Amino acid sequence: MEVVSLVIMPNLLNSGGEIYAPVPAATSTDMGSGKFSSAGYGQSAYQRNIKHMDVNNIIQNFMPSSSSVTQPSCYTLTLGTNPSWGSSFYFGGPGCI
C-alpha cells in the first residue's frame, strides 16, 4: 500500500474537544470541566507541548498565530506558549444555555 501526503507544508492544525447532544441544535453540554479557557490551569482543559513533523521528518514546535472557535459564546480557546509547556492552548466552556 502506498501512502501519499497531500500536505507539503503545515499551515493548519485542527484540535480541540467534541461534545454530543441528541438534538443537532445548540447544546448546554459542558466541554472539558465546563469552565471557559480563561479559567486557566487546574480549571479548564488544555493541550501542551504541541509539535509537528516538517517535510524533512524533523519534529518542530508548532507556533500558532491565530485560532478559531465555532461557537465562541459557548466554548472558548486561549493560545499560549512558555518555556516549560511550549505551544499550548486552554479550551472549554459550559455550552450554550
Rosetta blueprint (number, residue, H / E / L):
1 M L
2 E L
3 V L
4 V L
5 S L
6 L L
7 V L
8 I L
9 M L
10 P L
11 N L
12 L L
13 L L
14 N L
15 S L
16 G L
17 G L
18 E L
19 I L
20 Y L
21 A L
22 P L
23 V L
24 P L
25 A L
26 A L
27 T L
28 S L
29 T L
30 D L
31 M E
32 G L
33 S L
34 G L
35 K L
36 F L
37 S H
38 S H
39 A H
40 G L
41 Y L
42 G L
43 Q L
44 S L
45 A E
46 Y E
47 Q E
48 R E
49 N L
50 I L
51 K E
52 H E
53 M E
54 D L
55 V L
56 N L
57 N L
58 I L
59 I E
60 Q E
61 N E
62 F L
63 M L
64 P L
65 S L
66 S L
67 S L
68 S L
69 V L
70 T L
71 Q L
72 P L
73 S L
74 C L
75 Y L
76 T E
77 L E
78 T E
79 L E
80 G E
81 T E
82 N E
83 P L
84 S L
85 W L
86 G E
87 S E
88 S E
89 F E
90 Y E
91 F E
92 G E
93 G E
94 P L
95 G L
96 C L
97 I L
